[in-house]
Amino acid sequence: MTQAATAQPEPPKADDYIIQVRDLVVKYGERTVLDGINLDVKRGEVFVILGGSGCGKSTLLRNLVGLMRPHSGTILIDGKDFTAMNDEERIEIRRRLGMCFQGSALFNSMTIGDNVALPLREHTRLEASTIDIMTKIKLELVGLGGFDEYMPSQLSGGMKKRAGLARAMAMDPDIIFYDEPSAGLDPIVAAGLDSLIRKMQHTFNLTSVVVTHEMESVKLIADRVVMLLKGRVVGLGTLDELRQNDHPFVQQFFAREPDDESTGNANYLESLTA
């Protein structure tokens, strides 16, 4: 009597992915910054873009949110070719995307409430009373209920990051992009922001794409990680899968090992221009 074969999980379908990047090439003049990037982001996951300084993380993010057009390759958002769209079509897609900037990017001349309400005032025809209610709800979600009349200068760094997240949530996006969300925060505040990213994912089934080099945050939030080196993918998968990756840079990154003294400075300078 033969033993029954173990059932294998079905491979993911195209519909399981909300972002698909194929053969993406980005150049600044003659310098290639992203060199043939291929990756997929699943619906509802926290996907982290990881790598050293100058590896192309921020350039990839700018392409994913439509702030740049690549030299070649495609980016599909929900199966639609983002890179081939005209400006009007791209604007329509971007309304479904939220963006949390590294420095929060709040308007200092506006209250926190007005900052959060701005996308609703610019892109919808909702009544002012409805916008006011939605603004208060979004601030409550990030733990800033009652702070709508405060100015950005009256908030701490962590509170500004939360206000930036509330604004990114204003239009109920399908995807939120984070650029170095933990940068400049102490470990306790950073952990609170990491928890908030997970809360948004679980509560709203949000897809989150996070650019960071903070390994402690990656351990707390990442479902899957892509690691870049000199504009190329050198690792992609869960943290456990990346730890098994035998690429020397991936191993060095996870072990937090410095470059050899004889080549350290040269490698560092080379990475900044990659």
C-alpha positions in Angstrom: 0.0 0.0 0.0 1.6 3.2 -1.1 1.7 6.3 1.1 -0.5 9.2 -0.2 1.5 12.0 -1.6 1.6 15.2 0.5 -0.6 17.8 -1.0 1.3 20.8 -2.4 0.1 24.3 -2.0 -1.2 25.9 -5.2 1.1 28.4 -6.8 0.0 32.1 -6.4 -2.2 33.5 -9.2 -1.6 36.8 -11.0 -4.7 38.2 -9.1 -2.9 37.5 -5.8 -0.4 40.3 -6.6 -1.3 44.0 -6.4 2.1 45.2 -7.7 4.2 43.4 -10.4 7.5 44.8 -11.5 9.2 43.4 -14.6 12.7 44.1 -16.0 12.7 47.6 -14.5 15.6 49.8 -15.6 16.2 53.3 -14.3 19.1 55.5 -15.3 20.4 58.9 -14.2 22.2 60.1 -17.3 24.6 57.3 -18.2 24.5 55.7 -14.8 22.2 52.8 -14.3 20.5 52.9 -10.8 18.1 50.1 -11.2 19.2 47.2 -13.4 16.5 44.7 -14.3 14.3 44.6 -11.2 11.7 41.9 -11.0 9.4 41.5 -8.0 5.8 40.9 -7.0 3.9 42.4 -4.0 1.0 40.3 -2.6 -2.3 41.9 -1.6 -2.5 42.6 2.0 1.2 42.0 2.9 3.9 44.2 4.4 6.6 44.1 1.8 10.0 45.6 2.8 12.6 47.0 0.4 15.9 46.6 2.2 19.5 47.4 1.3 22.5 49.6 2.1 22.9 53.3 1.3 22.8 54.0 -2.4 21.4 50.6 -3.4 18.4 52.1 -5.3 15.7 51.7 -2.6 14.4 55.3 -2.9 14.6 55.3 -6.6 12.5 52.1 -6.7 9.9 53.7 -4.4 9.6 56.8 -6.6 8.9 54.6 -9.6 6.3 52.5 -7.7 4.4 55.6 -6.7 4.7 57.2 -10.2 6.9 60.1 -9.4 9.4 58.9 -12.0 9.2 57.1 -15.3 11.7 54.2 -15.9 14.1 53.9 -18.8 12.5 50.6 -19.6 10.4 47.8 -18.0 6.9 47.7 -16.6 5.1 48.3 -13.3 1.7 46.8 -13.0 -0.7 48.1 -10.4 -3.7 45.8 -10.0 -2.9 44.4 -13.5 -2.7 47.8 -15.2 0.5 49.0 -16.7 1.4 52.1 -14.6 4.4 52.9 -16.7 2.4 53.2 -20.0 -0.4 55.4 -18.6 -0.8 59.1 -19.6 -0.7 61.7 -16.9 -4.4 61.7 -16.3 -4.6 58.0 -15.9 -1.6 58.0 -13.5 -3.2 60.6 -11.3 -6.3 58.4 -11.0 -4.2 55.4 -9.9 -2.2 57.6 -7.5 -5.5 58.4 -5.7 -5.5 54.8 -4.6 -2.0 55.1 -3.2 -0.9 56.6 0.1 2.5 57.9 0.8 4.3 58.4 4.2 7.4 60.5 3.7 10.5 60.2 5.8 10.2 63.7 7.1 6.4 63.6 7.4 6.1 66.4 4.8 3.4 68.2 6.8 2.6 71.8 5.8 3.8 73.8 8.7 1.4 76.7 8.0 -1.6 74.3 8.4 -3.1 72.6 11.4 -2.8 68.8 11.7 -6.5 68.5 10.8 -6.1 70.6 7.7 -3.1 68.6 6.7 -5.1 65.3 6.9 -8.1 66.9 5.2 -6.1 68.3 2.3 -6.4 65.2 0.0 -10.1 65.0 0.6 -10.6 68.7 -0.2 -8.5 68.4 -3.4 -9.7 65.2 -4.8 -13.3 64.7 -3.7 -16.6 66.7 -3.7 -17.5 65.7 -0.2 -19.3 68.2 2.1 -17.1 70.1 4.6 -18.9 68.5 7.5 -18.2 65.0 6.1 -14.5 65.8 5.5 -14.3 67.0 9.1 -15.7 63.7 10.4 -13.4 61.6 8.2 -10.4 63.7 9.3 -11.2 63.1 13.0 -11.7 59.3 12.3 -8.3 59.1 10.6 -6.6 60.9 13.5 -8.2 58.6 16.0 -6.9 55.6 14.1 -3.3 56.7 14.5 -3.7 57.8 18.2 -4.0 61.5 17.5 -7.6 62.1 18.4 -8.1 65.7 19.7 -4.9 67.0 18.0 -6.6 68.3 14.8 -6.2 72.0 15.9 -2.5 71.6 16.7 0.3 72.9 14.4 3.1 70.5 13.3 5.6 72.5 15.3 3.7 71.5 18.5 4.1 67.7 17.8 7.0 65.4 18.5 8.8 63.5 15.7 6.8 60.4 16.3 3.5 62.3 16.4 4.4 63.9 13.1 4.9 60.5 11.6 1.5 59.4 12.8 -0.1 62.5 11.4 1.6 61.8 8.1 0.1 58.3 8.2 -3.4 59.7 8.9 -3.0 61.9 5.8 -1.9 59.0 3.7 -5.0 57.1 4.9 -7.4 60.0 4.1 -8.4 58.6 0.7 -8.8 55.0 1.9 -5.9 53.8 -0.3 -5.3 50.2 -1.4 -1.5 50.6 -0.9 0.5 52.7 1.5 4.2 53.4 0.8 6.5 54.3 3.6 9.9 55.9 3.2 12.2 55.2 6.2 9.3 55.4 8.7 11.5 54.7 11.7 14.3 57.2 10.8 15.1 59.6 13.6 12.9 57.9 16.2 13.9 56.4 19.5 13.4 52.6 19.8 10.2 52.9 21.8 8.5 55.3 19.4 9.8 53.4 16.4 8.3 50.2 17.8 5.0 52.0 18.3 5.0 53.1 14.7 5.9 49.5 13.6 2.8 48.3 15.5 0.7 50.9 13.8 1.8 49.7 10.4 0.7 46.2 11.3 -2.6 47.5 12.8 -3.4 49.3 9.5 -2.6 46.1 7.6 -4.8 43.9 9.7 -7.7 46.3 10.2 -8.1 47.4 6.5 -6.3 44.5 4.7 -3.9 47.2 3.4 -0.9 46.4 1.3 2.2 48.2 2.7 5.5 48.8 0.9 8.2 49.9 3.3 11.6 51.3 2.5 14.0 50.9 5.4 17.4 49.8 6.6 16.3 49.3 10.2 16.6 45.6 10.9 14.7 45.8 14.2 11.7 47.2 12.3 12.0 44.6 9.5 11.8 41.8 12.1 8.6 43.2 13.5 6.7 44.2 10.4 7.9 42.2 7.3 5.9 39.5 5.6 8.5 39.4 2.8 11.6 41.3 2.0 13.5 42.2 -1.2 17.2 43.1 -0.8 18.9 45.3 -3.3 22.6 45.7 -4.0 23.8 48.2 -6.7 20.4 48.3 -8.3 19.9 44.6 -8.5 17.8 42.1 -6.5 20.1 39.8 -4.5 17.5 38.3 -2.2 13.7 38.0 -2.1 11.5 36.1 0.4 10.6 35.9 4.0 13.2 36.7 6.6 13.9 33.0 7.2 14.4 32.5 3.5 16.7 35.4 3.3 18.8 34.1 6.2 19.3 30.9 4.1 20.4 33.0 1.1 24.0 32.3 0.4 24.8 35.6 -1.4 27.8 37.2 0.4 26.1 40.6 0.8 22.9 39.2 2.2 24.9 37.1 4.8 27.0 40.2 5.6 24.0 42.4 6.0 22.2 40.0 8.4 25.4 39.4 10.4 26.0 43.1 10.6 29.6 42.6 9.7 31.8 45.5 8.4 33.8 45.3 5.2 37.3 44.2 5.4 39.5 47.1 6.5 41.5 47.1 3.3 38.4 47.5 1.2 35.8 49.0 3.5 36.1 52.7 2.5 36.2 51.9 -1.2 33.2 49.6 -0.9 31.3 52.2 1.0 32.0 55.0 -1.5 31.1 52.6 -4.4 27.8 51.8 -2.7 26.9 55.5 -2.5 27.3 55.9 -6.3 25.5 52.6 -7.2 
